[in-house]
Amino acid sequence: MKEEALKVVESVLDEGRTAMVEYEAKQVLKAYGLPVPNEKLAKTLDEALQYAEEIGYPVAMKLMSPQILHKSDARVVMLNIKTPEELRQKWKEIHENARRYRPDAEILGVLIAPMLRPGREVIIGVTEDPQFGHAIMFGLGGIFVEVLKDVTFRIIPITERDARKMITEIKGYPILAGARGEEPADIDAIVEMLLKVSELVDDLDAYIKEMDLNPVFAYEKGKGAVVVDARIILKKVPENRKPEVSAEYRERCA
């Protein structure tokens, strides 16, 4: 399982890149058991039509390019596509927008994804401090992280107790707990995600520089949570040299 994540990481580095596209980042997350949508990467229009039928309309389309990481700015995200005819139109439009935004962009494909039911938005992030190493961040998504900076941090690795304290100590916790008679969010599912991200980064600390899971939809208690969008930035690696992975890690992967 962890070997699968390492293969994705090393394939990106072999291409001379440090920024993963969303599809690649989610493959790493999936290898560690983090919940991601049932998405497929289409390299042709025919594949996109096939995958949309398999997933079921309505679907979302997101163009994958290492040169276009801020997809909304480039208008390469199309939502709520309900028919094959609409998908054909949006396929053309999404590629035209990409070329207009970045003519030299390498297009790896278009991610075909189900339209997810909205949940309470949270964010999970990872940064690296030169002195203390990797830290994991948690907070509410949207305006809470962008304007109010309502987030909390812990040094990786974290325990279940750490994860639960991270959730309860943000100012917006009442929103997750069920303010004004709303159903509480699935706190256990969020805790599980925090622990899995911690494990992932602890295992692959020689490779991971930054990570941003935003948004994560947290559903009602017992209904789980899902990573809607993901970004992973890897460390730069000198030519012909890759960071060493500990013997203990390789033994666990065997």
Wavefront OBJ file of the C-alpha trace (Angstrom):
o trace
v 0.000 0.000 0.000
v 2.760 2.444 0.952
v 4.855 1.187 -1.922
v 2.080 2.424 -4.230
v 2.417 5.935 -2.811
v 6.191 5.839 -3.204
v 5.856 4.813 -6.851
v 3.685 7.857 -7.585
v 6.096 10.177 -5.750
v 9.147 8.842 -7.560
v 7.449 8.949 -10.965
v 6.756 12.670 -10.484
v 10.361 13.312 -9.418
v 11.630 11.302 -12.396
v 9.809 13.792 -14.642
v 11.692 16.639 -12.993
v 8.618 17.950 -11.189
v 8.011 18.732 -7.533
v 4.339 19.768 -7.828
v 1.821 16.952 -8.110
v -1.391 17.468 -10.008
v -4.570 16.708 -8.088
v -4.962 13.217 -9.559
v -1.437 12.214 -8.511
v -1.852 13.672 -5.030
v -5.065 11.725 -4.538
v -3.369 8.500 -5.626
v -0.880 9.013 -2.788
v -3.708 9.713 -0.334
v -5.656 6.689 -1.545
v -2.642 4.442 -0.942
v -2.845 5.424 2.732
v -6.559 4.777 2.976
v -7.702 8.382 2.890
v -11.196 8.722 1.375
v -11.189 10.238 -2.111
v -14.006 10.341 -4.681
v -14.414 7.706 -7.377
v -12.566 9.707 -10.044
v -10.928 8.704 -13.327
v -8.373 10.463 -15.502
v -9.543 10.724 -19.126
v -6.945 11.367 -21.809
v -9.442 11.470 -24.678
v -13.012 12.642 -25.161
v -14.139 9.045 -25.693
v -12.627 8.050 -22.351
v -14.313 11.017 -20.676
v -17.706 9.981 -22.042
v -17.133 6.376 -20.945
v -16.034 7.346 -17.441
v -18.956 9.742 -17.000
v -21.364 6.911 -17.830
v -19.612 4.605 -15.365
v -19.552 7.200 -12.586
v -23.047 8.505 -13.337
v -24.200 11.991 -14.263
v -23.957 14.719 -13.092
v -20.162 14.886 -13.079
v -17.402 17.436 -12.635
v -14.445 17.920 -14.984
v -11.021 19.207 -13.897
v -8.117 19.636 -16.284
v -4.824 18.202 -14.972
v -1.652 20.097 -15.867
v 1.588 20.583 -13.886
v 1.670 24.169 -15.159
v -1.917 24.956 -14.069
v -2.182 24.156 -10.382
v -4.647 26.957 -9.607
v -7.406 25.509 -11.740
v -10.145 28.015 -10.892
v -8.000 30.932 -12.091
v -7.615 29.235 -15.468
v -11.314 28.286 -15.669
v -10.499 24.622 -16.171
v -13.029 23.283 -13.664
v -16.509 22.502 -14.979
v -19.258 21.451 -12.567
v -22.650 19.775 -12.692
v -22.371 18.364 -16.217
v -25.587 16.451 -16.789
v -25.478 14.960 -20.297
v -22.991 13.562 -22.855
v -23.769 16.513 -25.132
v -22.851 18.963 -22.390
v -19.692 16.990 -21.615
v -18.563 17.234 -25.266
v -19.076 21.001 -25.186
v -17.253 21.414 -21.867
v -14.377 19.187 -23.036
v -13.685 21.626 -25.862
v -14.156 24.654 -23.622
v -11.887 23.383 -20.856
v -9.029 22.781 -23.302
v -9.497 26.174 -24.968
v -9.370 27.884 -21.550
v -6.185 26.005 -20.666
v -4.469 27.032 -23.896
v -5.569 30.626 -23.437
v -4.293 30.713 -19.847
v -1.028 28.859 -20.449
v -0.243 28.032 -24.098
v 2.741 25.862 -23.161
v 0.871 23.812 -20.545
v 1.345 20.060 -20.611
v -2.102 18.496 -20.356
v -2.068 15.131 -18.614
v -5.804 14.592 -18.977
v -9.144 15.604 -17.522
v -10.339 14.268 -14.190
v -13.929 13.026 -14.363
v -15.473 13.095 -10.897
v -18.902 12.664 -9.312
v -20.718 15.736 -8.051
v -20.442 15.361 -4.303
v -23.063 16.263 -1.751
v -21.790 19.347 0.124
v -20.652 18.895 3.702
v -19.042 21.097 6.315
v -15.752 22.213 4.806
v -12.534 21.641 6.700
v -8.890 21.916 5.707
v -5.945 19.667 6.539
v -2.480 20.922 5.669
v 1.168 20.032 6.169
v 4.161 22.374 6.296
v 7.817 21.799 7.114
v 9.715 23.870 9.659
v 13.532 23.864 9.351
v 13.904 23.370 13.101
v 10.958 21.211 14.159
v 10.216 19.236 10.995
v 6.755 18.595 9.594
v 3.656 20.033 11.238
v 0.039 19.158 10.498
v -2.612 21.877 10.388
v -6.376 21.653 10.843
v -9.165 24.194 10.579
v -12.516 25.001 9.047
v -12.412 25.756 5.322
v -13.650 28.757 3.394
v -13.652 32.140 5.085
v -12.521 30.630 8.385
v -9.078 29.781 7.026
v -8.760 32.588 4.464
v -9.837 35.505 6.656
v -10.031 34.422 10.277
v -6.995 32.081 10.197
v -8.852 29.756 12.569
v -6.376 26.872 12.452
v -4.305 24.768 14.817
v -0.980 22.938 14.429
v 0.838 19.893 15.835
v 4.256 18.406 15.131
v 4.090 15.086 13.235
v 3.624 12.293 14.232
v 0.413 12.866 16.161
v -1.673 10.618 18.392
v -5.440 10.193 18.433
v -5.524 12.447 21.494
v -3.616 15.131 19.576
v -6.056 14.853 16.649
v -9.117 15.252 18.857
v -7.612 18.254 20.656
v -6.793 19.898 17.324
v -10.440 19.651 16.327
v -11.892 20.922 19.601
v -9.527 23.846 20.120
v -10.387 25.821 16.972
v -12.867 28.662 17.499
v -15.200 27.196 14.881
v -15.547 23.857 16.660
v -19.235 24.500 17.575
v -19.998 24.396 13.831
v -18.637 20.848 13.721
v -20.229 19.889 17.020
v -23.688 20.840 15.763
v -24.563 24.473 16.423
v -28.215 25.635 16.417
v -29.637 22.142 16.349
v -27.690 20.917 13.330
v -26.446 17.346 13.176
v -22.851 17.084 14.442
v -20.178 16.354 11.861
v -18.417 12.985 11.769
v -15.594 13.890 14.173
v -14.294 10.305 14.221
v -13.849 10.410 10.442
v -11.891 13.675 10.679
v -9.694 12.198 13.421
v -9.004 9.184 11.194
v -7.995 11.461 8.328
v -5.621 13.481 10.511
v -3.948 10.293 11.740
v -3.555 8.908 8.218
v -2.048 12.162 6.937
v 0.364 12.091 9.882
v 1.344 8.512 9.055
v 1.824 9.339 5.371
v 4.098 12.295 6.067
v 6.013 10.467 8.795
v 6.735 7.618 6.357
v 7.597 9.849 3.383
v 9.177 12.760 5.252
v 12.228 12.667 2.949
v 9.949 13.540 0.046
v 7.071 15.698 1.307
v 7.478 19.473 1.526
v 3.868 20.713 1.668
v 0.396 19.253 1.526
v -3.002 20.904 1.286
v -6.297 19.002 1.444
v -8.866 21.706 0.820
v -11.707 21.359 0.927
v -12.483 18.210 2.833
v -16.234 17.628 3.122
v -17.185 16.375 6.580
v -20.637 14.799 6.613
v -23.018 14.043 9.474
v -21.942 11.727 12.291
v -21.446 8.225 10.918
v -21.475 9.425 7.271
v -17.712 9.959 6.939
v -15.653 12.604 5.157
v -14.025 12.916 1.732
v -11.083 14.828 0.229
v -12.493 17.029 -2.537
v -9.232 18.636 -3.693
v -5.593 17.942 -2.855
v -2.181 19.447 -3.504
v 1.210 17.941 -2.653
v 4.565 19.676 -3.176
v 7.652 17.481 -3.064
v 11.188 18.413 -2.074
v 13.629 19.184 -4.845
v 16.001 16.306 -5.442
v 19.499 16.704 -6.937
v 19.928 15.056 -10.345
v 20.679 11.322 -10.130
v 20.051 11.333 -6.400
v 16.888 10.676 -4.440
v 16.276 11.074 -0.724
v 16.983 7.915 1.152
v 14.142 6.003 2.717
v 14.938 4.342 6.023
v 15.558 0.614 6.186
v 12.723 0.416 8.714
v 10.312 1.951 6.173
v 11.428 -0.391 3.403
v 10.953 -3.348 5.738
v 7.393 -2.219 6.531
v 6.675 -1.916 2.799
v 8.016 -5.390 2.038
l 1 2 3 4 5 6 7 8 9 10 11 12 13 14 15 16 17 18 19 20 21 22 23 24 25 26 27 28 29 30 31 32 33 34 35 36 37 38 39 40 41 42 43 44 45 46 47 48 49 50 51 52 53 54 55 56 57 58 59 60 61 62 63 64 65 66 67 68 69 70 71 72 73 74 75 76 77 78 79 80 81 82 83 84 85 86 87 88 89 90 91 92 93 94 95 96 97 98 99 100 101 102 103 104 105 106 107 108 109 110 111 112 113 114 115 116 117 118 119 120 121 122 123 124 125 126 127 128 129 130 131 132 133 134 135 136 137 138 139 140 141 142 143 144 145 146 147 148 149 150 151 152 153 154 155 156 157 158 159 160 161 162 163 164 165 166 167 168 169 170 171 172 173 174 175 176 177 178 179 180 181 182 183 184 185 186 187 188 189 190 191 192 193 194 195 196 197 198 199 200 201 202 203 204 205 206 207 208 209 210 211 212 213 214 215 216 217 218 219 220 221 222 223 224 225 226 227 228 229 230 231 232 233 234 235 236 237 238 239 240 241 242 243 244 245 246 247 248 249 250 251 252 253 254
